[in-house]
């Protein structure tokens, strides 16, 4: 079955960095684009970054452009999100997401808290 397992979240001070990982299994990872979403308390889930199946093209929400970088390692079936210059407003649960065969799959999420 499809599994998406995020890791790498934690507590970080403003201006700090974190690298999130999402280990995928149960489908041919290299054949599909992947996405990172986040959901802050009391807010709707929002799209943060997307990446094509080969990694050749990426897109970002305006709020994270220039600070976050999405990447993937198809040999490891793993998606990454490098987050730099973190701000308190980046505090959220971060999810990786995949859509296949008309079904949307989510990981369990990893908490990122940016606070001094």
FIFI-668320 format. One record per residue: residue number from 1; residue in one letter; x, y, z of N, C-alpha, C in turn. Coordinates in steps of 0.2 Angstrom, whole numbers. Each point is the difference from the previous one (the first is absolute). Example, Ala and Ser with C-alpha at 12.3 -4.5 7.8 and 13.67 -1.06 7.14 Angstrom:
<balos>
<balo><seq>1</seq><type>A</type><n_u>66</n_u><n_v>-28</n_v><n_w>39</n_w><ca_u>-4</ca_u><ca_v>6</ca_v><ca_w>0</ca_w><c_u>4</c_u><c_v>6</c_v><c_w>0</c_w></balo>
<balo><seq>2</seq><type>S</type><n_u>-2</n_u><n_v>5</n_v><n_w>-4</n_w><ca_u>4</ca_u><ca_v>6</ca_v><ca_w>1</ca_w><c_u>-4</c_u><c_v>5</c_v><c_w>3</c_w></balo>
</balos>
This chain:
<balos>
<balo><seq>1</seq><type>X</type><n_u>4</n_u><n_v>-6</n_v><n_w>0</n_w><ca_u>-4</ca_u><ca_v>6</ca_v><ca_w>0</ca_w><c_u>4</c_u><c_v>6</c_v><c_w>0</c_w></balo>
<balo><seq>2</seq><type>X</type><n_u>-3</n_u><n_v>6</n_v><n_w>-2</n_w><ca_u>4</ca_u><ca_v>6</ca_v><ca_w>0</ca_w><c_u>2</c_u><c_v>2</c_v><c_w>7</c_w></balo>
<balo><seq>3</seq><type>X</type><n_u>6</n_u><n_v>2</n_v><n_w>1</n_w><ca_u>2</ca_u><ca_v>3</ca_v><ca_w>6</ca_w><c_u>4</c_u><c_v>7</c_v><c_w>-1</c_w></balo>
<balo><seq>4</seq><type>X</type><n_u>-1</n_u><n_v>5</n_v><n_w>3</n_w><ca_u>4</ca_u><ca_v>6</ca_v><ca_w>0</ca_w><c_u>2</c_u><c_v>2</c_v><c_w>7</c_w></balo>
<balo><seq>5</seq><type>X</type><n_u>6</n_u><n_v>0</n_v><n_w>2</n_w><ca_u>2</ca_u><ca_v>0</ca_v><ca_w>7</ca_w><c_u>5</c_u><c_v>6</c_v><c_w>0</c_w></balo>
<balo><seq>6</seq><type>X</type><n_u>-2</n_u><n_v>6</n_v><n_w>3</n_w><ca_u>4</ca_u><ca_v>6</ca_v><ca_w>1</ca_w><c_u>4</c_u><c_v>-1</c_v><c_w>6</c_w></balo>
<balo><seq>7</seq><type>X</type><n_u>5</n_u><n_v>4</n_v><n_w>0</n_w><ca_u>5</ca_u><ca_v>1</ca_v><ca_w>6</ca_w><c_u>4</c_u><c_v>6</c_v><c_w>-1</c_w></balo>
<balo><seq>8</seq><type>X</type><n_u>3</n_u><n_v>2</n_v><n_w>6</n_w><ca_u>5</ca_u><ca_v>6</ca_v><ca_w>-1</ca_w><c_u>-3</c_u><c_v>6</c_v><c_w>3</c_w></balo>
<balo><seq>9</seq><type>X</type><n_u>-6</n_u><n_v>0</n_v><n_w>3</n_w><ca_u>-3</ca_u><ca_v>6</ca_v><ca_w>3</ca_w><c_u>3</c_u><c_v>1</c_v><c_w>7</c_w></balo>
<balo><seq>10</seq><type>X</type><n_u>-2</n_u><n_v>6</n_v><n_w>3</n_w><ca_u>3</ca_u><ca_v>1</ca_v><ca_w>7</ca_w><c_u>-1</c_u><c_v>7</c_v><c_w>1</c_w></balo>
<balo><seq>11</seq><type>X</type><n_u>3</n_u><n_v>2</n_v><n_w>6</n_w><ca_u>0</ca_u><ca_v>7</ca_v><ca_w>2</ca_w><c_u>7</c_u><c_v>4</c_v><c_w>-2</c_w></balo>
<balo><seq>12</seq><type>X</type><n_u>-1</n_u><n_v>5</n_v><n_w>-3</n_w><ca_u>6</ca_u><ca_v>4</ca_v><ca_w>-3</ca_w><c_u>-2</c_u><c_v>7</c_v><c_w>2</c_w></balo>
<balo><seq>13</seq><type>X</type><n_u>6</n_u><n_v>4</n_v><n_w>1</n_w><ca_u>-1</ca_u><ca_v>7</ca_v><ca_w>1</ca_w><c_u>-1</c_u><c_v>4</c_v><c_w>-7</c_w></balo>
<balo><seq>14</seq><type>X</type><n_u>-3</n_u><n_v>6</n_v><n_w>0</n_w><ca_u>0</ca_u><ca_v>4</ca_v><ca_w>-6</ca_w><c_u>6</c_u><c_v>1</c_v><c_w>-3</c_w></balo>
<balo><seq>15</seq><type>X</type><n_u>0</n_u><n_v>-1</n_v><n_w>-7</n_w><ca_u>7</ca_u><ca_v>0</ca_v><ca_w>-4</ca_w><c_u>3</c_u><c_v>-6</c_v><c_w>0</c_w></balo>
<balo><seq>16</seq><type>X</type><n_u>-2</n_u><n_v>-5</n_v><n_w>3</n_w><ca_u>3</ca_u><ca_v>-7</ca_v><ca_w>0</ca_w><c_u>-2</c_u><c_v>-4</c_v><c_w>-7</c_w></balo>
<balo><seq>17</seq><type>X</type><n_u>2</n_u><n_v>-6</n_v><n_w>0</n_w><ca_u>-1</ca_u><ca_v>-4</ca_v><ca_w>-6</ca_w><c_u>-2</c_u><c_v>-7</c_v><c_w>3</c_w></balo>
<balo><seq>18</seq><type>X</type><n_u>-4</n_u><n_v>-3</n_v><n_w>-4</n_w><ca_u>-2</ca_u><ca_v>-7</ca_v><ca_w>1</ca_w><c_u>-1</c_u><c_v>-4</c_v><c_w>-7</c_w></balo>
<balo><seq>19</seq><type>X</type><n_u>1</n_u><n_v>-6</n_v><n_w>0</n_w><ca_u>-1</ca_u><ca_v>-4</ca_v><ca_w>-6</ca_w><c_u>-5</c_u><c_v>-6</c_v><c_w>1</c_w></balo>
<balo><seq>20</seq><type>X</type><n_u>-5</n_u><n_v>1</n_v><n_w>-3</n_w><ca_u>-5</ca_u><ca_v>-6</ca_v><ca_w>0</ca_w><c_u>1</c_u><c_v>-5</c_v><c_w>-5</c_w></balo>
<balo><seq>21</seq><type>X</type><n_u>-2</n_u><n_v>-6</n_v><n_w>2</n_w><ca_u>0</ca_u><ca_v>-6</ca_v><ca_w>-5</ca_w><c_u>-6</c_u><c_v>-3</c_v><c_w>0</c_w></balo>
<balo><seq>22</seq><type>X</type><n_u>-2</n_u><n_v>-3</n_v><n_w>-6</n_w><ca_u>-6</ca_u><ca_v>-4</ca_v><ca_w>0</ca_w><c_u>2</c_u><c_v>-7</c_v><c_w>-4</c_w></balo>
<balo><seq>23</seq><type>X</type><n_u>0</n_u><n_v>-5</n_v><n_w>3</n_w><ca_u>1</ca_u><ca_v>-7</ca_v><ca_w>-2</ca_w><c_u>-6</c_u><c_v>-3</c_v><c_w>-3</c_w></balo>
<balo><seq>24</seq><type>X</type><n_u>0</n_u><n_v>-1</n_v><n_w>-7</n_w><ca_u>-6</ca_u><ca_v>-2</ca_v><ca_w>-3</ca_w><c_u>1</c_u><c_v>-8</c_v><c_w>-2</c_w></balo>
<balo><seq>25</seq><type>X</type><n_u>-6</n_u><n_v>-3</n_v><n_w>0</n_w><ca_u>0</ca_u><ca_v>-7</ca_v><ca_w>-2</ca_w><c_u>-7</c_u><c_v>-2</c_v><c_w>-2</c_w></balo>
<balo><seq>26</seq><type>X</type><n_u>0</n_u><n_v>-6</n_v><n_w>-4</n_w><ca_u>-6</ca_u><ca_v>-2</ca_v><ca_w>-2</ca_w><c_u>-2</c_u><c_v>2</c_v><c_w>-7</c_w></balo>
<balo><seq>27</seq><type>X</type><n_u>4</n_u><n_v>4</n_v><n_w>-3</n_w><ca_u>-1</ca_u><ca_v>2</ca_v><ca_w>-7</ca_w><c_u>6</c_u><c_v>2</c_v><c_w>-3</c_w></balo>
<balo><seq>28</seq><type>X</type><n_u>0</n_u><n_v>1</n_v><n_w>-7</n_w><ca_u>7</ca_u><ca_v>1</ca_v><ca_w>-3</ca_w><c_u>1</c_u><c_v>8</c_v><c_w>0</c_w></balo>
<balo><seq>29</seq><type>X</type><n_u>4</n_u><n_v>1</n_v><n_w>5</n_w><ca_u>1</ca_u><ca_v>7</ca_v><ca_w>2</ca_w><c_u>3</c_u><c_v>5</c_v><c_w>-6</c_w></balo>
<balo><seq>30</seq><type>X</type><n_u>4</n_u><n_v>-3</n_v><n_w>-3</n_w><ca_u>3</ca_u><ca_v>4</ca_v><ca_w>-6</ca_w><c_u>-4</c_u><c_v>2</c_v><c_w>-5</c_w></balo>
<balo><seq>31</seq><type>X</type><n_u>-6</n_u><n_v>-3</n_v><n_w>-1</n_w><ca_u>-5</ca_u><ca_v>1</ca_v><ca_w>-5</ca_w><c_u>-5</c_u><c_v>6</c_v><c_w>1</c_w></balo>
<balo><seq>32</seq><type>X</type><n_u>1</n_u><n_v>3</n_v><n_w>6</n_w><ca_u>-5</ca_u><ca_v>5</ca_v><ca_w>2</ca_w><c_u>3</c_u><c_v>6</c_v><c_w>3</c_w></balo>
<balo><seq>33</seq><type>X</type><n_u>-4</n_u><n_v>6</n_v><n_w>-1</n_w><ca_u>2</ca_u><ca_v>6</ca_v><ca_w>4</ca_w><c_u>-2</c_u><c_v>-1</c_v><c_w>7</c_w></balo>
<balo><seq>34</seq><type>X</type><n_u>3</n_u><n_v>4</n_v><n_w>4</n_w><ca_u>-2</ca_u><ca_v>0</ca_v><ca_w>8</ca_w><c_u>-1</c_u><c_v>7</c_v><c_w>2</c_w></balo>
<balo><seq>35</seq><type>X</type><n_u>-3</n_u><n_v>0</n_v><n_w>6</n_w><ca_u>-1</ca_u><ca_v>7</ca_v><ca_w>3</ca_w><c_u>1</c_u><c_v>0</c_v><c_w>7</c_w></balo>
<balo><seq>36</seq><type>X</type><n_u>2</n_u><n_v>6</n_v><n_w>3</n_w><ca_u>0</ca_u><ca_v>1</ca_v><ca_w>7</ca_w><c_u>-6</c_u><c_v>5</c_v><c_w>2</c_w></balo>
<balo><seq>37</seq><type>X</type><n_u>-4</n_u><n_v>-1</n_v><n_w>5</n_w><ca_u>-5</ca_u><ca_v>4</ca_v><ca_w>2</ca_w><c_u>2</c_u><c_v>2</c_v><c_w>8</c_w></balo>
<balo><seq>38</seq><type>X</type><n_u>-4</n_u><n_v>5</n_v><n_w>2</n_w><ca_u>1</ca_u><ca_v>1</ca_v><ca_w>8</ca_w><c_u>-7</c_u><c_v>3</c_v><c_w>2</c_w></balo>
<balo><seq>39</seq><type>X</type><n_u>-1</n_u><n_v>-2</n_v><n_w>7</n_w><ca_u>-6</ca_u><ca_v>3</ca_v><ca_w>3</ca_w><c_u>2</c_u><c_v>3</c_v><c_w>7</c_w></balo>
<balo><seq>40</seq><type>X</type><n_u>-1</n_u><n_v>6</n_v><n_w>0</n_w><ca_u>1</ca_u><ca_v>4</ca_v><ca_w>6</ca_w><c_u>-6</c_u><c_v>-1</c_v><c_w>5</c_w></balo>
<balo><seq>41</seq><type>X</type><n_u>0</n_u><n_v>1</n_v><n_w>6</n_w><ca_u>-6</ca_u><ca_v>0</ca_v><ca_w>5</ca_w><c_u>-5</c_u><c_v>5</c_v><c_w>-2</c_w></balo>
<balo><seq>42</seq><type>X</type><n_u>-6</n_u><n_v>-3</n_v><n_w>-1</n_w><ca_u>-6</ca_u><ca_v>5</ca_v><ca_w>-2</ca_w><c_u>0</c_u><c_v>2</c_v><c_w>-7</c_w></balo>
<balo><seq>43</seq><type>X</type><n_u>4</n_u><n_v>-3</n_v><n_w>-4</n_w><ca_u>1</ca_u><ca_v>2</ca_v><ca_w>-7</ca_w><c_u>-1</c_u><c_v>-6</c_v><c_w>-5</c_w></balo>
<balo><seq>44</seq><type>X</type><n_u>-2</n_u><n_v>1</n_v><n_w>-6</n_w><ca_u>-1</ca_u><ca_v>-5</ca_v><ca_w>-5</ca_w><c_u>7</c_u><c_v>-3</c_v><c_w>-2</c_w></balo>
<balo><seq>45</seq><type>X</type><n_u>0</n_u><n_v>-6</n_v><n_w>-2</n_w><ca_u>6</ca_u><ca_v>-3</ca_v><ca_w>-3</ca_w><c_u>2</c_u><c_v>4</c_v><c_w>-7</c_w></balo>
<balo><seq>46</seq><type>X</type><n_u>6</n_u><n_v>2</n_v><n_w>0</n_w><ca_u>2</ca_u><ca_v>3</ca_v><ca_w>-6</ca_w><c_u>6</c_u><c_v>-3</c_v><c_w>-4</c_w></balo>
<balo><seq>47</seq><type>X</type><n_u>0</n_u><n_v>1</n_v><n_w>-6</n_w><ca_u>6</ca_u><ca_v>-3</ca_v><ca_w>-4</ca_w><c_u>6</c_u><c_v>4</c_v><c_w>1</c_w></balo>
<balo><seq>48</seq><type>X</type><n_u>5</n_u><n_v>-3</n_v><n_w>1</n_w><ca_u>7</ca_u><ca_v>3</ca_v><ca_w>1</ca_w><c_u>4</c_u><c_v>0</c_v><c_w>-6</c_w></balo>
<balo><seq>49</seq><type>X</type><n_u>1</n_u><n_v>-6</n_v><n_w>-3</n_w><ca_u>5</ca_u><ca_v>-1</ca_v><ca_w>-5</ca_w><c_u>-2</c_u><c_v>-7</c_v><c_w>-4</c_w></balo>
<balo><seq>50</seq><type>X</type><n_u>1</n_u><n_v>1</n_v><n_w>-6</n_w><ca_u>-1</ca_u><ca_v>-6</ca_v><ca_w>-5</ca_w><c_u>7</c_u><c_v>-2</c_v><c_w>-4</c_w></balo>
<balo><seq>51</seq><type>X</type><n_u>0</n_u><n_v>-6</n_v><n_w>-2</n_w><ca_u>6</ca_u><ca_v>-2</ca_v><ca_w>-4</ca_w><c_u>-2</c_u><c_v>-5</c_v><c_w>-5</c_w></balo>
<balo><seq>52</seq><type>X</type><n_u>2</n_u><n_v>1</n_v><n_w>-6</n_w><ca_u>-1</ca_u><ca_v>-5</ca_v><ca_w>-5</ca_w><c_u>3</c_u><c_v>-7</c_v><c_w>1</c_w></balo>
<balo><seq>53</seq><type>X</type><n_u>-2</n_u><n_v>-5</n_v><n_w>-3</n_w><ca_u>3</ca_u><ca_v>-7</ca_v><ca_w>1</ca_w><c_u>7</c_u><c_v>0</c_v><c_w>-1</c_w></balo>
<balo><seq>54</seq><type>X</type><n_u>3</n_u><n_v>4</n_v><n_w>-4</n_w><ca_u>7</ca_u><ca_v>-1</ca_v><ca_w>-1</ca_w><c_u>4</c_u><c_v>5</c_v><c_w>4</c_w></balo>
<balo><seq>55</seq><type>X</type><n_u>-4</n_u><n_v>5</n_v><n_w>3</n_w><ca_u>3</ca_u><ca_v>5</ca_v><ca_w>4</ca_w><c_u>2</c_u><c_v>6</c_v><c_w>-5</c_w></balo>
<balo><seq>56</seq><type>X</type><n_u>-2</n_u><n_v>0</n_v><n_w>-6</n_w><ca_u>2</ca_u><ca_v>5</ca_v><ca_w>-5</ca_w><c_u>-3</c_u><c_v>7</c_v><c_w>1</c_w></balo>
<balo><seq>57</seq><type>X</type><n_u>-6</n_u><n_v>-1</n_v><n_w>4</n_w><ca_u>-4</ca_u><ca_v>7</ca_v><ca_w>1</ca_w><c_u>-3</c_u><c_v>0</c_v><c_w>7</c_w></balo>
<balo><seq>58</seq><type>X</type><n_u>1</n_u><n_v>5</n_v><n_w>3</n_w><ca_u>-3</ca_u><ca_v>1</ca_v><ca_w>6</ca_w><c_u>-4</c_u><c_v>7</c_v><c_w>1</c_w></balo>
<balo><seq>59</seq><type>X</type><n_u>-5</n_u><n_v>0</n_v><n_w>4</n_w><ca_u>-4</ca_u><ca_v>6</ca_v><ca_w>2</ca_w><c_u>-1</c_u><c_v>1</c_v><c_w>7</c_w></balo>
<balo><seq>60</seq><type>X</type><n_u>0</n_u><n_v>6</n_v><n_w>2</n_w><ca_u>-1</ca_u><ca_v>2</ca_v><ca_w>7</ca_w><c_u>-5</c_u><c_v>5</c_v><c_w>1</c_w></balo>
<balo><seq>61</seq><type>X</type><n_u>-3</n_u><n_v>0</n_v><n_w>6</n_w><ca_u>-5</ca_u><ca_v>5</ca_v><ca_w>3</ca_w><c_u>5</c_u><c_v>6</c_v><c_w>1</c_w></balo>
<balo><seq>62</seq><type>X</type><n_u>-4</n_u><n_v>6</n_v><n_w>-2</n_w><ca_u>4</ca_u><ca_v>6</ca_v><ca_w>1</ca_w><c_u>3</c_u><c_v>1</c_v><c_w>7</c_w></balo>
<balo><seq>63</seq><type>X</type><n_u>-3</n_u><n_v>-2</n_v><n_w>5</n_w><ca_u>2</ca_u><ca_v>1</ca_v><ca_w>7</ca_w><c_u>7</c_u><c_v>-4</c_v><c_w>1</c_w></balo>
<balo><seq>64</seq><type>X</type><n_u>2</n_u><n_v>-5</n_v><n_w>-4</n_w><ca_u>6</ca_u><ca_v>-4</ca_v><ca_w>2</ca_w><c_u>5</c_u><c_v>1</c_v><c_w>-6</c_w></balo>
<balo><seq>65</seq><type>X</type><n_u>-2</n_u><n_v>4</n_v><n_w>-5</n_w><ca_u>5</ca_u><ca_v>0</ca_v><ca_w>-6</ca_w><c_u>7</c_u><c_v>3</c_v><c_w>3</c_w></balo>
<balo><seq>66</seq><type>X</type><n_u>5</n_u><n_v>-3</n_v><n_w>-3</n_w><ca_u>7</ca_u><ca_v>3</ca_v><ca_w>2</ca_w><c_u>2</c_u><c_v>-3</c_v><c_w>7</c_w></balo>
<balo><seq>67</seq><type>X</type><n_u>-4</n_u><n_v>-3</n_v><n_w>4</n_w><ca_u>2</ca_u><ca_v>-3</ca_v><ca_w>6</ca_w><c_u>-1</c_u><c_v>-7</c_v><c_w>1</c_w></balo>
<balo><seq>68</seq><type>X</type><n_u>-4</n_u><n_v>-3</n_v><n_w>-4</n_w><ca_u>-1</ca_u><ca_v>-7</ca_v><ca_w>0</ca_w><c_u>2</c_u><c_v>-3</c_v><c_w>-7</c_w></balo>
<balo><seq>69</seq><type>X</type><n_u>2</n_u><n_v>-7</n_v><n_w>1</n_w><ca_u>2</ca_u><ca_v>-3</ca_v><ca_w>-7</ca_w><c_u>-3</c_u><c_v>-7</c_v><c_w>1</c_w></balo>
<balo><seq>70</seq><type>X</type><n_u>-4</n_u><n_v>-2</n_v><n_w>-5</n_w><ca_u>-2</ca_u><ca_v>-7</ca_v><ca_w>-1</ca_w><c_u>5</c_u><c_v>-4</c_v><c_w>-4</c_w></balo>
<balo><seq>71</seq><type>X</type><n_u>1</n_u><n_v>-6</n_v><n_w>2</n_w><ca_u>4</ca_u><ca_v>-5</ca_v><ca_w>-4</ca_w><c_u>-2</c_u><c_v>-7</c_v><c_w>1</c_w></balo>
<balo><seq>72</seq><type>X</type><n_u>3</n_u><n_v>-4</n_v><n_w>-4</n_w><ca_u>-2</ca_u><ca_v>-7</ca_v><ca_w>0</ca_w><c_u>6</c_u><c_v>-5</c_v><c_w>-2</c_w></balo>
<balo><seq>73</seq><type>X</type><n_u>0</n_u><n_v>-6</n_v><n_w>3</n_w><ca_u>5</ca_u><ca_v>-5</ca_v><ca_w>-2</ca_w><c_u>-4</c_u><c_v>-6</c_v><c_w>-2</c_w></balo>
<balo><seq>74</seq><type>X</type><n_u>-1</n_u><n_v>-1</n_v><n_w>-7</n_w><ca_u>-4</ca_u><ca_v>-5</ca_v><ca_w>-2</ca_w><c_u>3</c_u><c_v>-7</c_v><c_w>1</c_w></balo>
<balo><seq>75</seq><type>X</type><n_u>7</n_u><n_v>0</n_v><n_w>1</n_w><ca_u>3</ca_u><ca_v>-7</ca_v><ca_w>2</ca_w><c_u>-2</c_u><c_v>-2</c_v><c_w>7</c_w></balo>
<balo><seq>76</seq><type>X</type><n_u>-2</n_u><n_v>5</n_v><n_w>4</n_w><ca_u>-2</ca_u><ca_v>-2</ca_v><ca_w>7</ca_w><c_u>-7</c_u><c_v>1</c_v><c_w>1</c_w></balo>
<balo><seq>77</seq><type>X</type><n_u>-4</n_u><n_v>2</n_v><n_w>-5</n_w><ca_u>-7</ca_u><ca_v>1</ca_v><ca_w>1</ca_w><c_u>-2</c_u><c_v>5</c_v><c_w>6</c_w></balo>
<balo><seq>78</seq><type>X</type><n_u>4</n_u><n_v>6</n_v><n_w>0</n_w><ca_u>0</ca_u><ca_v>4</ca_v><ca_w>5</ca_w><c_u>-1</c_u><c_v>7</c_v><c_w>-2</c_w></balo>
<balo><seq>79</seq><type>X</type><n_u>-4</n_u><n_v>4</n_v><n_w>3</n_w><ca_u>-2</ca_u><ca_v>7</ca_v><ca_w>-2</ca_w><c_u>3</c_u><c_v>4</c_v><c_w>6</c_w></balo>
<balo><seq>80</seq><type>X</type><n_u>3</n_u><n_v>6</n_v><n_w>-2</n_w><ca_u>3</ca_u><ca_v>5</ca_v><ca_w>5</ca_w><c_u>-3</c_u><c_v>7</c_v><c_w>0</c_w></balo>
<balo><seq>81</seq><type>X</type><n_u>1</n_u><n_v>3</n_v><n_w>6</n_w><ca_u>-2</ca_u><ca_v>7</ca_v><ca_w>0</ca_w><c_u>5</c_u><c_v>4</c_v><c_w>4</c_w></balo>
<balo><seq>82</seq><type>X</type><n_u>5</n_u><n_v>3</n_v><n_w>-3</n_w><ca_u>5</ca_u><ca_v>4</ca_v><ca_w>4</ca_w><c_u>-3</c_u><c_v>7</c_v><c_w>1</c_w></balo>
<balo><seq>83</seq><type>X</type><n_u>0</n_u><n_v>1</n_v><n_w>7</n_w><ca_u>-4</ca_u><ca_v>7</ca_v><ca_w>2</ca_w><c_u>6</c_u><c_v>4</c_v><c_w>4</c_w></balo>
<balo><seq>84</seq><type>X</type><n_u>1</n_u><n_v>6</n_v><n_w>-3</n_w><ca_u>5</ca_u><ca_v>4</ca_v><ca_w>3</ca_w><c_u>-3</c_u><c_v>7</c_v><c_w>2</c_w></balo>
<balo><seq>85</seq><type>X</type><n_u>3</n_u><n_v>4</n_v><n_w>3</n_w><ca_u>-3</ca_u><ca_v>6</ca_v><ca_w>3</ca_w><c_u>-7</c_u><c_v>0</c_v><c_w>2</c_w></balo>
<balo><seq>86</seq><type>X</type><n_u>-1</n_u><n_v>-5</n_v><n_w>5</n_w><ca_u>-6</ca_u><ca_v>-2</ca_v><ca_w>2</ca_w><c_u>-3</c_u><c_v>6</c_v><c_w>4</c_w></balo>
<balo><seq>87</seq><type>X</type><n_u>-7</n_u><n_v>1</n_v><n_w>0</n_w><ca_u>-3</ca_u><ca_v>5</ca_v><ca_w>3</ca_w><c_u>-6</c_u><c_v>-3</c_v><c_w>5</c_w></balo>
<balo><seq>88</seq><type>X</type><n_u>-2</n_u><n_v>4</n_v><n_w>5</n_w><ca_u>-5</ca_u><ca_v>-3</ca_v><ca_w>4</ca_w><c_u>-6</c_u><c_v>-2</c_v><c_w>-4</c_w></balo>
<balo><seq>89</seq><type>X</type><n_u>-2</n_u><n_v>4</n_v><n_w>-5</n_w><ca_u>-6</ca_u><ca_v>-2</ca_v><ca_w>-4</ca_w><c_u>1</c_u><c_v>-6</c_v><c_w>-4</c_w></balo>
<balo><seq>90</seq><type>X</type><n_u>6</n_u><n_v>-3</n_v><n_w>0</n_w><ca_u>1</ca_u><ca_v>-7</ca_v><ca_w>-4</ca_w><c_u>-2</c_u><c_v>-5</c_v><c_w>5</c_w></balo>
<balo><seq>91</seq><type>X</type><n_u>-2</n_u><n_v>1</n_v><n_w>6</n_w><ca_u>-2</ca_u><ca_v>-5</ca_v><ca_w>5</ca_w><c_u>-6</c_u><c_v>-3</c_v><c_w>-3</c_w></balo>
<balo><seq>92</seq><type>X</type><n_u>0</n_u><n_v>-7</n_v><n_w>0</n_w><ca_u>-5</ca_u><ca_v>-4</ca_v><ca_w>-3</ca_w><c_u>1</c_u><c_v>-7</c_v><c_w>0</c_w></balo>
<balo><seq>93</seq><type>X</type><n_u>-5</n_u><n_v>-4</n_v><n_w>-1</n_w><ca_u>2</ca_u><ca_v>-7</ca_v><ca_w>-2</ca_w><c_u>1</c_u><c_v>-1</c_v><c_w>-7</c_w></balo>
<balo><seq>94</seq><type>X</type><n_u>5</n_u><n_v>-3</n_v><n_w>-2</n_w><ca_u>2</ca_u><ca_v>-1</ca_v><ca_w>-7</ca_w><c_u>-1</c_u><c_v>-7</c_v><c_w>-3</c_w></balo>
<balo><seq>95</seq><type>X</type><n_u>-4</n_u><n_v>0</n_v><n_w>-6</n_w><ca_u>-2</ca_u><ca_v>-6</ca_v><ca_w>-2</ca_w><c_u>3</c_u><c_v>-1</c_v><c_w>-7</c_w></balo>
<balo><seq>96</seq><type>X</type><n_u>2</n_u><n_v>-6</n_v><n_w>-2</n_w><ca_u>1</ca_u><ca_v>-2</ca_v><ca_w>-7</ca_w><c_u>-6</c_u><c_v>-3</c_v><c_w>-3</c_w></balo>
<balo><seq>97</seq><type>X</type><n_u>-1</n_u><n_v>1</n_v><n_w>-6</n_w><ca_u>-6</ca_u><ca_v>-2</ca_v><ca_w>-4</ca_w><c_u>1</c_u><c_v>-3</c_v><c_w>-6</c_w></balo>
<balo><seq>98</seq><type>X</type><n_u>-3</n_u><n_v>-5</n_v><n_w>-2</n_w><ca_u>0</ca_u><ca_v>-3</ca_v><ca_w>-7</ca_w><c_u>-7</c_u><c_v>-2</c_v><c_w>-2</c_w></balo>
<balo><seq>99</seq><type>X</type><n_u>-1</n_u><n_v>1</n_v><n_w>-7</n_w><ca_u>-7</ca_u><ca_v>-1</ca_v><ca_w>-3</ca_w><c_u>1</c_u><c_v>-6</c_v><c_w>-5</c_w></balo>
<balo><seq>100</seq><type>X</type><n_u>-3</n_u><n_v>-5</n_v><n_w>1</n_w><ca_u>0</ca_u><ca_v>-5</ca_v><ca_w>-5</ca_w><c_u>-6</c_u><c_v>-4</c_v><c_w>-1</c_w></balo>
<balo><seq>101</seq><type>X</type><n_u>-2</n_u><n_v>-2</n_v><n_w>-6</n_w><ca_u>-6</ca_u><ca_v>-4</ca_v><ca_w>-1</ca_w><c_u>-6</c_u><c_v>3</c_v><c_w>3</c_w></balo>
<balo><seq>102</seq><type>X</type><n_u>0</n_u><n_v>7</n_v><n_w>-1</n_w><ca_u>-6</ca_u><ca_v>4</ca_v><ca_w>3</ca_w><c_u>0</c_u><c_v>0</c_v><c_w>7</c_w></balo>
<balo><seq>103</seq><type>X</type><n_u>5</n_u><n_v>-2</n_v><n_w>4</n_w><ca_u>0</ca_u><ca_v>0</ca_v><ca_w>7</ca_w><c_u>5</c_u><c_v>5</c_v><c_w>3</c_w></balo>
<balo><seq>104</seq><type>X</type><n_u>-1</n_u><n_v>3</n_v><n_w>5</n_w><ca_u>5</ca_u><ca_v>5</ca_v><ca_w>3</ca_w><c_u>2</c_u><c_v>-3</c_v><c_w>6</c_w></balo>
<balo><seq>105</seq><type>X</type><n_u>7</n_u><n_v>-1</n_v><n_w>1</n_w><ca_u>3</ca_u><ca_v>-3</ca_v><ca_w>6</ca_w><c_u>4</c_u><c_v>5</c_v><c_w>4</c_w></balo>
<balo><seq>106</seq><type>X</type><n_u>0</n_u><n_v>0</n_v><n_w>6</n_w><ca_u>3</ca_u><ca_v>4</ca_v><ca_w>5</ca_w><c_u>4</c_u><c_v>-4</c_v><c_w>5</c_w></balo>
<balo><seq>107</seq><type>X</type><n_u>6</n_u><n_v>3</n_v><n_w>2</n_w><ca_u>4</ca_u><ca_v>-3</ca_v><ca_w>5</ca_w><c_u>-4</c_u><c_v>2</c_v><c_w>7</c_w></balo>
<balo><seq>108</seq><type>X</type><n_u>4</n_u><n_v>-2</n_v><n_w>5</n_w><ca_u>-3</ca_u><ca_v>2</ca_v><ca_w>7</ca_w><c_u>2</c_u><c_v>7</c_v><c_w>2</c_w></balo>
<balo><seq>109</seq><type>X</type><n_u>4</n_u><n_v>3</n_v><n_w>-4</n_w><ca_u>3</ca_u><ca_v>7</ca_v><ca_w>2</ca_w><c_u>5</c_u><c_v>0</c_v><c_w>5</c_w></balo>
<balo><seq>110</seq><type>X</type><n_u>4</n_u><n_v>6</n_v><n_w>0</n_w><ca_u>5</ca_u><ca_v>1</ca_v><ca_w>4</ca_w><c_u>0</c_u><c_v>7</c_v><c_w>3</c_w></balo>
<balo><seq>111</seq><type>X</type><n_u>0</n_u><n_v>1</n_v><n_w>6</n_w><ca_u>-1</ca_u><ca_v>7</ca_v><ca_w>3</ca_w><c_u>7</c_u><c_v>4</c_v><c_w>0</c_w></balo>
<balo><seq>112</seq><type>X</type><n_u>-1</n_u><n_v>6</n_v><n_w>-3</n_w><ca_u>5</ca_u><ca_v>5</ca_v><ca_w>0</ca_w><c_u>-2</c_u><c_v>6</c_v><c_w>4</c_w></balo>
<balo><seq>113</seq><type>X</type><n_u>4</n_u><n_v>1</n_v><n_w>5</n_w><ca_u>-2</ca_u><ca_v>6</ca_v><ca_w>5</ca_w><c_u>6</c_u><c_v>5</c_v><c_w>-1</c_w></balo>
<balo><seq>114</seq><type>X</type><n_u>-1</n_u><n_v>6</n_v><n_w>-2</n_w><ca_u>5</ca_u><ca_v>5</ca_v><ca_w>0</ca_w><c_u>-1</c_u><c_v>5</c_v><c_w>6</c_w></balo>
<balo><seq>115</seq><type>X</type><n_u>4</n_u><n_v>0</n_v><n_w>5</n_w><ca_u>-1</ca_u><ca_v>4</ca_v><ca_w>5</ca_w><c_u>7</c_u><c_v>2</c_v><c_w>4</c_w></balo>
<balo><seq>116</seq><type>X</type><n_u>0</n_u><n_v>5</n_v><n_w>3</n_w><ca_u>6</ca_u><ca_v>2</ca_v><ca_w>4</ca_w><c_u>-1</c_u><c_v>-2</c_v><c_w>7</c_w></balo>
</balos>
